[in-house]
């Protein structure tokens, strides 16, 4: 194997490793975003239901 071929193999291997790392990071980021959005929507929904069910102390006159 020539030096140039070994160098190309090394560079290609490094690029593949870096791209795989980016893909894992992107999937993890997407999962965290989905969980955070779900939690935020759930909290807003529970808050809206609580505001509807629990009186705020002001009576209509």
Secondary structure as UniProt FT lines:
FT   HELIX           3..53
//
